[in-house]
Amino acid sequence: MTMNRRDALKSVVLMMGGTMVGATAILTGCAPDKQIEGLNFSPEDIAFMDLLGDTIIPETDTPGAAAVGIGSFMVMMVKDTYDADAQKTFVDGLNKIRKEFKQENGEEFEAASHEVRLDYLNGLYEQFKSSGRTEPAIINMLRDLTVLGYFTSEIGATQALNYVEVPGRYDGCIDLKPGDKTYAI
């Protein structure tokens, strides 16, 4: 029996305590009441989100976030589960990253090396943490969507995690040896 992606998303959201943006829509199956009408993302926006996701989860001995189409996943989640305020925060945040990255580094985000992109995103995260704000910020949205989309995808669940399609007996305490993969849900 294979796991339905929607069921996997619900399980992850429940494990996170419903703390991610859009959790209510995922858990109830209902779209938020107030959303931005006609919100669309261009192919360039999706490619940019793929690159952002790949900066967060890069290709190593397993495929990175871009390999699972993380940009398209982000679009689906933002359009289907975010309310208007969170959608605006997300879109404004993407535009801010593009603009500020170029101002700070003198080049487009897409042209920069992985290390420069990662340093920039880590800096955004540190700024958010030190600000004491609690409302959703673009860096938290990107991180949550990337992790959720990657580890609930076929590639993430079967190549990055230790996936057992039909598990045998229940063993609540399995010792992991160095180098072992975490088990998929």
Buried (B, 14 or more C-beta within 10 A) or exposed (E): EEBEBEEBBBEBBEEEEEEBBBBBBBBEEEBBEEBBEEBEBEEEBBEBBBBBBBBBBBEEEBBBBBBBBBBBBBBEBBBEBBBBBBBEBBBEBBEEBBEBBBEEBEEEBEEBEEEBBBBBBEEBBEEBEEEEEEEBBBBBBBBBBBBBBBBBBEBBBEBBBBBEEEEEEEEEEEEEEEEEEEEBB
